[in-house]
Amino acid sequence: MTLENWFDKAIPSEDYVNAMETHKDNLNHIYNNFSVPEDTEFFQNVKEKKLRAIVLTEDWCGDAMMNIPILLKIAEHAAIDVRMLLRDQNLELMDQYLTNGTSRSIPIFIFIDQAGNEVAKWGPRAETVQQFVDEIRADLPAKEAEDYQEKFQEMITTMTKTFTTNTALWDQVYTSIKQTLLKS
């Protein structure tokens, strides 16, 4: 399938958010509290490219919970039509966008032009967010340890809370997506 076919298959972002079961409230919190900077020249530049975006995601994903509302705010200002595909139901596409060639990490934002050609790809995390995640994961015990599951759940809780409250991370995600779009 072409990216154009994938875009056509994907669902509108509003339908995806309305159907969310896991992180809907957190995603909406970020969406309602994140404000894009006054960036008129950037938004005009992106508008002129008439981009569309395919987002590979799942609603249980904390990274998607934080990154998608920021993308949606950018999309509103830059007239990007954003459509969603669930990763686990679309592995044929997901496997073309593996992180480090091995991991089905999400979200992945695939920006396409009007002809359906990929012009940019972003995800799953901004570099500074990756550093935060690497630091917090460094404290996990080995997977074989008795307390691994408990410590892993504590880490997920901490990450979710940080992702929903740390506005500096939101700004870093915005900047990272912006830099990707500027190169497109």
N, C-alpha and C positions, 0 to 999 in steps of 0.2 A: 504494500500500500504506500502511496505517496503521503507526504505531510499534509497535502490538501485533503486527501481522503480521511486522515486522522482528525484534522480540524473539523471536517463535516460530521464525523462520528461523535465528536466530543459534545458535552452538554454546556449550556451557558453557565457562567460562574454563579449567577443568582440562583439557578436551580440546584447547583451543587451545594451552595451554602444552606439553602432552605432544607435540603435533605440530610444535612450533617447530623450525626448522633453523638459524636465523642467530644469534639473541641469547638462546637458551634458558638457557645457563649464566649469563650476565650478569643476566638477569631473575631467575633463581632466587637468585643471590647477593644481589641487592637485597632480594628477598622474605625471605630467611633472615636478613638483617642489619638490616632496618628494623623498629623497634618503634614502634607508635603510642603517643602520650602517654596518660597517665591522663586521660581525657576523658569520663567517665561520662555527664555531662549531655548532651553533644553526641551521643554514640552512642545514648542513649535517645531523644532528640528525633528522630533520623533513623529509628530502629527503628519508632517510632510512625507514621511516614509510609508505611511498607511500600513503599519504593522498589525499583525494579529498574533495571539499567543496561545499555544497549547500547553496546558499545565498537567503534568503527571503528578498525582497526589493520592492520598488516602486521608480520611478525616481523623484517624487516630494519631497521625504524625504531628509531633510538636513543632518540628521545623516548618511544616506546611502551615500550621496554625499561626505562626508568627509571620512567615514570608508572604503568604497569599494576600492578606489584607493590605500589605504595603504595595504589592504589585497592583492590586485593584485600585488603589488610590492613584498610582502612576497612570494606570490605564484610563481612568476617568479624565485626567488632565491631558493625556496624550492621544486620546481617541483610539485606544487599542482594544480590539474585540478579544476578550479572554474566554477560552473554553477549557473545560476540565475533562480529564480522563482518569479513571481509577487505575492505579498502577497494576494491581493484582489481576485486573481483567484485561490488561493491555500489555502483556509481557513482551510481545513481539516488538512494540515500539520502545518499551522501557529498556530492553536489552541492547538497544542501539545507543543508550545514554547512561551506561554504567559509570559509576564513580570509581575512579582508579582502575577501570577495566574489569571490576569484579562485583561491585556492590550496587544493589538496586535502591540506592538512597534517593529520597524525595524531599521536597518537591524539585522537579525539573521544569524550567520554563523554556519552551522552544519558541522563539520569535520567528515568524515567517512573513514574507512580503506578499503582495497581492497575487503573485504568480505561484505561491505555495513553496517558495524556496526558503530554506533556513538562512537567516541572516545573523542570528545570535542564539546562544544558549546560556542559561544561568541556572545555578543550583548545584547542590542542595543547600549550601550555606554561604554566607559572606565569610571572608577570611577571618575576621575578628571573632565571629560567632564560632567558627571552627576551633579557634584557639581556646575559647571558653569551654567548649565541649571536650576538647582534648584534656584540658586541665581537670575538669570535674571527673572525667572517666579514669584519669590516672589514679584516683583514690579507690577505684573498685578492686575488690579482691579477685583472685583467679576464679574463673568460671566453675572450677571444681570445688571451691570453698563452700562450706555449709551455709554461710551467710551471704553468698553471692546474690541470690534472688532478692533478699531483703534490702541489701545495699543498692542493688540495681533499681528497685522501685523507689528508694529514697532519692537516688540520682534523678530519676524521671520526674518525680515531684518537684525537686529543686529546679530542674531545667524548665519545667512548665511554668512555675511561678516566676522565674527570672524572665522567660520569654514574654510573659504577659504583663510584666511591670517595668522592665528595664528599657526606658525610652531611648537610651543611648544605643542599645542594640538595634532598635528599630531604625534609628538614623543611619547606622552602619549598613544595614540591609538596603535601605534606600540608596545610599551612595554606591554600594556594590552593583545593584541593578542598573542604576544610572550609568555607571562606568561601562557596563556591558552594552547598554543601548547606544552609548556615544560611539562605540567602536563598530556598530552595525552599519 
